[in-house]
Amino acid sequence: MSDTSHTSASVTARELASWKPSMGSADNDLLPELSTIVARSRDLSRNHGVASGAIQTLNDNIVGTGLRLSAKPDYKLLGKTKEWEEEWQVKVEGLWRSWAETNLCDASQIMNFHGLTTLVFKSCLVNGEALVLPLWLKDRKFSTCLQLIEPDRLSNPQNTTDSKNMRGGIEIDKYGAPIAYNIKKSHPGDYWIGADIDNWERIPAYTDFGRRRVIHIHDIERIGQTRGKPILTAIMPMFKMLDHYERSELQAAIVNAMIAAFIETPMDAENLNEMFGGNGTDYLDAKKDWKVKLEGGSIIPIFPGDKIAPFTPSRPNSAYGSFIENVLRNIGTGLNIPYELLLKDFSKTNYSSARAALLEAWRFFNGRRQWLADNWATPVYELWLEEVVNKGLVDAPDFYENRYAYTRCKWIGPGRGWVDPVKEAQACQLRMEIGLSTLEAECASQGLDWEEVVEQRLREKNKLKELGLDGGLSNEDTYKNYMGNNSRDDWNNDGDSKSYKKEP
């Protein structure tokens, strides 16, 4: 009989007896080991191709070409009209682009907002967190600018141990809210060691009037967690063992490729000594100096009694491919990336499977994009909008009392693309026709702003009319010609092919 009600809690079962993990708090389990985990995560992202590719895949699908602002002030809460909202939105978005699409938003004047977003997100993946200081530089058109800080610099002053109110360089109150951040003035691993090596700066989380002074972006997985951890943490051992295995197989294959054949001799040491008068070293020296070249059509002379035996290596291992694929599928699960997308290999996937895999991936991508927008893009927008309002560039009465209503916004990310453009376009049209979707939602799924699309279509239509080119086929005529003058209901898709087949 089991010694516990739950088998998983057994301490006598042979397979569970040595499994005794600790029961620490979120910070106790993470903070003492965080530096080791981060260092290993960086090493994998630098030196392992699959890990590096996975980081880039996540960045391409979540950040991609950047997050576009769509200001959505709550005009009903503010007691305004829809027309006011549209006018206010156009003006705010125009001012935002003049700041975000230039390097004025970067304190170092190197990157624009998209570049900063990419760097912040990659830091969250590799380091588990990102740290940003909003600065106020009066000599610029917009004084608000951003300085990115390596999370390694966030630490307890003088490297003291964590305490009740000091966790990983962050001072917290009795509710766990951050009060201040202690940032080392130089990176602890920098090759240049100056006078600031043992100096820290304490930066309050907010100013006296409530403006953010630090933006700390990290994913919280447990209650009371103060710092973040890299996305590779859970699958790091598997990545490293896979790297060792691949290197071993590759080295074995190289060694095997260098050996063509063996030359065997039937004589042992006693026979050699007898043949050469008690000393067989002359024979062995001659064998060492004798070089055999294996070439096509060649005749190879050999010593008396010798024979050539072909070399038949046991590698490459016949199970190598399937084993590697299995491991990579497990790694993909840990990263929430389908195997096909992780390896960029769709050769064994049909349309239905590829679409199902990509839909599952996009659930994760959309969730991470919303997380990035909530913890990074929107806080930055709030800081910038506060300055714009205080400078009188935008009319926002009672801004501080209605901060949420004015700063409400959406962020449009890169489009997810289409596996089959014809099917996707038909599904898009059908969703809008039956009222399950809107043009705004469909455009946003492809990384487009619906108003820009409509305005551009209107300009194109007017231009065609101006040039007398508006007498072409209608959309319905074009569709019928493409489908062979048959109605939509007469055509079915086989589920796996990209072509359409007419029913008998």
N, C-alpha and C positions, 0 to 999 in steps of 0.2 A: 504494500500500500504506500501511497505517496505520503511524505512527511509534512506536506502543506496542502491547504485546500486548493490553491492554484499551483499547477505544475510549474509555471514560470517562476514561482518563488522558491522552488526546491533548492536546498543547499546540500543534498546528498546525491542527487542524480549525477551520474558521471559526466554528462555533457554540460552540466550547469554548475558543478561544485566550485570551480575556479573562477566563475564569473561573478565578481563582487564589485560593481561600480560604486563610486562614492555618491553621497546624497548632499551635494553642496548647493549653495544658492547660485543664481545665474552668474553673478560676478565672480564668485569663488571658483566656479568650474571653468570660467573663461579667462579672466585677467592674468593669472599666473602663467598661462600657457600661450597667451595671445601673440607675444613677440616671435615665438617659435613657429606658430601656425602661419603668421604673416610672411616670415622669411621663406618658408617652404612654398607658400603660395606664389610668391614672386619668382622663385626659382623655377617652378613648373611653368608659369606663364612666359618665362624667358626662353626656356630650353626644351620644353615638350611641345611638339607640333600640334597634337590634338588639343591640349589645354589652351595653348595660344589661340588656336582656331576657334575654340568654344567661346573664349572671351570676346573675340572679334564678332562671332555670329550673334551673340547676345547684344552687343553694342549696335550692330547693323540693323537688327530688327526692333530694338527698343528705342534707341536714339536716332540712328540712321542719319538722315540729312538735317535733323534738328527738330526741336519742338516749336511750333508756331503759335503765337498768342492769339486767342479769340476772346476778347473782353466781353463779359456777360454780366454787366451790373444788374442787380435785382431792382428793376425799375418799379415793380409793384410795391416792394417794401419801401422804396424811396418816395412813393407817391408820384412817380413820373409817368410819361406816356411811352409807347413803343417807339414813336418817332424820335423822342429825346434819346432813348437808349441807342438807336442806330447812329445818330449824329455823334453822340459821346463816344461810341465804340470806334468809329472811323478816326476821330481825332486822336484818341489815346493810342490806338494801334499804330498810327503814323508816327507819333512821337516815340513809341517803344522801338520801332524799327530803326529810327535815327540813332538810338543808343545801342540796341542789342546787335545790330548788324555791322557795327564798327568796333574797333578795339578800345573805345572809350570806356567800355564796361569792365575792362580788365585793368587792374592796378598797374600791371607791368606793361600794358599796351602791346601785348603780343597776340592775344586771341580775341575773337568776338564771343557772343553768348553761346553760340553753338559749340565752339571749341571748348569753352569752359564746361558746358554740359557734358560733352564727351569725356573730358578728363575727370570730371566728378564721378560719372557713372563707372568708368573703368577703375577708379580708385575704390569705389564701393564694391566692385566685383573682386578685385585682387587683394585689397587691404581690409575689406569688410566695412569701410566707412570713408567718409570724406569730410574735410574741415575747411570752412570758408569764413573769412573775416570781411564783412561789409565795411568799407572805409569811406571817409568823407574828404575828398580832395577838392578844395575850393577853386583851384585854378582851371577846372574843366567845365565844359558846358553843362553837363550833369555831374554834380559832385559825388553822387553815389557810384562806387566802383567796388570790385570784388578782388580779394586776394586769396588764392588757394594755398593751404598749408598742408604739408605732409603730416598725416596722423601720427607718425612716430614722435613728433615733437610734443604731442599732448601727453603729459606725464605728471606724476606727483613732484612737487618741488624737492630738489635734492634727492630725488629717487627714493623717497620714504615709502614705507609699506602702506597699503590701502587701509583705510579706517572707515568708521561708520559714515562720516560725511565727506570723505575724499575717496573717489573711486576712479582709478585710471587717469588721474589728472583733472577730474571733474568734481567740483564741489556741489553737493546736493543738499536740499533741505529735508525736513522730516517726511515730506510726501514723495520724495524722489525726484523733484523738479530740479534742473540744473540752475545753480546760482552763479557760478563763475567757472572759467576754463583756464588752466595753468599750462601755458605754452612755452616750451624751451626756445630760447632766442636763436639757437643754431641746431642743426640736425645732429643727433648723437652719432650718426655713422658717416658724417661728412669727412672727406680727406683733409679739408682745411679746418684746423682747430684754432679758434681765436679766443679772445677774452670772454666771449659770451657762452663758453661751453658749460659753465655751471650756473647760468643765469636763466631765470624763468620770468615770464610776465603774466600777471593775473588779469584776465579780461572778463568783466562781468557779462552775463548772458544778455542783459538788456540795459538800456540807459535808464535814467531816472524817469523819463517821460514815455518809456515803453518801446523804444526802437531796438530791434535786434542788433547785437554786436557780434554774435557768433551764429553761424549756421552749421549744425552738426548733422550730417546725413548718415544714418545707419539703420539697418533693419533690426527690429526687436523681435526675438523669437520666444523669450521668456520674460515673465514678470520680474521687474527689478534689474533688467539688463542695462548696463550703462554704456558699453562699447559694442561695436559690431564685429562680425567675424567673416572671413573670406568665403565665397561661394564654393570653393574647392575643398573646404574643410572635411566634409563627410567622405569624400571619395579620394582624398589625397593618398592614403596608403595603396589604393588600387592603381592609381596613376603611376606611383613609383615602382610598384612590382611589375606593372605592365612594361615600363621602360626597361627594367632589368631583363625581363624575359625577351623583349624584342632585340636588345643588344646582344644577348647570349646567342639567340638564334642566328642573328646576322653574322656574328663572329664565327660561329660554327660553319655557316655556309661559305664564308670567305676562306677559311682554312681548308675545307673540303674541296673548294674550287682550285686551290693551289696544288693539290696532289693529283697526279694523273695516273700513276701506276706504281707497283712495288716490284723490285727485282729480288727474287728469292734464290738462295743458294742451298744445296743439299748438304754441304760440308759443315761439320761442327768444328770447334776449336782444336780437338785432338787430331782430326784428319788434316787440318791446315798445318799444324806443327810438324806432323810426320811428313807431309809433302814438301815442306820448305826447310827440312833439316832442323826441326825443333823451334823454328821462329816463323810464325805466320803473319807477322806485322807487315812484311813486304807486300803480301797479297792484299791486306786491308788498305794499305796506303794506295795501292794501284786502283782499288775500287773507288776510293774517295776522289781520285783525280779523273776518273772516267765519267764523262758527261754524256747523257743520253738525251737526245732531242726527239720528242714524239711529234712528228709531222705527217701530213697526209701522204700515203704511198711510200713512206720511208722503210728501209730495211735496217734493223737494229742488230748489230753484232753484240754478243754477250759472252761472258766468260764460260769456260767449260762447266757443264752441270747446272748453270743458272737458268732461270725461266722468269718470264715477265707475267705478273699477276695483275689483272685490272683492278682499279680501286672503285668500289661501289659504295658510296657514302649513304648513310641512313638519313641524312638531312638534305633538303629541308623537310621538316616534320610534316607528315601528311595532314595532321590535325591542327596545324598552326593557324590556318585561315579561319576555321570555324571557332577555335578557342579565342582568338583575338576579337572576332566579331561579337562573341558572347560577352567578353569583358567590356567592350566599348558600348554595348547596349546597356549594361549596368551603369556605366559611367554617364551615359546619356540620360538615364532615368534620374540619377542623382543631380544632374544639372537642369532637369526639366526640358531637355532638348531631345526630340526624336532622333533615332539613330541615323536616319536618312539626312537629316539636317546637320547633325554633328559631323558626319563624314562627307557631306555634300555628295552623297551617292544615292541616286534614285534609279539605278540600273535594274534593281530587283523589285521595283515597286510599281504597281499599276495606278491608274488614276484614282480609284476609290480609296486605296490605302494611303496614297500620298496626300489626298485632300483631308482624310481623317487625321493623319499625323500632323499636318500643318494647322488644322483647326485646334487641335489639342495644344500645340505649341503657342498659338496665338492667344489662347486663354491666359497662359503664363505671361507672354509678352505684354499684353494689355494691362494685366495686373501690375507688373513691374513698371510700366510706363506711367500708370496712375500714381504709383508710389513715388516715383522720381518727381513727377509734377507736384505732388502734395508737399514733399519734403525739401525740394530744391527750387523748382521754377516759380511756383506761386509765392513762397517767401521773398524771393528776389524781386518779383513783380510788385509785391506790397511795399517793399522798401523804396523802389524806384518811383512808384505812383505817389507815395507820401511826399517825396521831394517835388514832383511835378505839380501836385496840388498846392503845396506851400509856396511855390514860385508863381502861382497864378496862371500857369499854362493850361490848366484844365479846371473847369468849374465844378466843384464838388462841395456844396454847402454841408456843414456839420460832418466833415469827413471822419473825424475821430469817433464820433458817436455812431456812425454808420459805416465803419471800416469794412465789415464783411460785405455789405451790399455793394460798395464801390469796387472792392478788390475781387469780387467773384469773377471767375474766368474759366476757360477751358484751354487745353493744349492739344494741338493737332500734331500727331507724330507721323513718321513715314508710312506710306501705304504698304499693305500686306501683299500686294501683287495677286495675280490670278494664275491658277493651274491651267484652266481652260477659259480664255477670255469670252468665247461665245456663250458658254453655259453661265458664267458668272454675270455677264451683262444681262442675259435673259432673266436670271433670278433677281437681279437688282431692279429691273423694270417691273417684274411681277410683285415684288415686295412693296414698291411704291404705289402700284395700281390698286392693291387691295388694302392699303393703309397700314401696313406693318412697319414701314420705314419712311424716311424723308430724304430729300435730296441732300440736306445738310449731313445726315448720318452716312449716306452712301459715299459722299465726297470725302468725308473725314476718314472713312475706312481706307481710302486710297491716298491719304495725305494731302488732300486738296481742300481749299476753302470754297464753299458752294457759291458764295457771292462773287468771288473772282471768276469762277467758272461761268456763271450766268452772265456776268458783264462781258466777258470775253466772247461768249457765244453771240450776244447781242451785237457787239462790234463786228464780228465776222459776218453775221447775217446782213447787217446794214451795208457792209462793204461789198458783199456779193450782189446785193440789190442795186447798189450804185454802179457796179460794173456790168449789170445785166446778166449775171450768172445765177440768178435765183430761180430759174425755170427748170432745174434738174429734177431728178426723181425724189419723191418723198421717202421718208424713213420706211414706210410700209411697203412701197414699191421696191426699194432696195432689198428689204428683207425677203420679199417674195421671189425676186430674181435670184437671190443667193440660195434660197431653199428650193428653187425649181418650181415656182408658182404653186406651191402647196401650202395649206394652212399649217399653223404651228402644231396642231394636235395630231397631224399625220406623221410626225417625226418622233422617233425615240432614240435615246442614247443607250449604248450597250453597257455603260457603267465603267468600262475600263478603257475604251478607245476614245480618241479625241474626235472621231468622225461621226457623222450622223447617218443613220441607215433608215431607209423608207420601209414602212411595214408592208408585208405582202398583201 
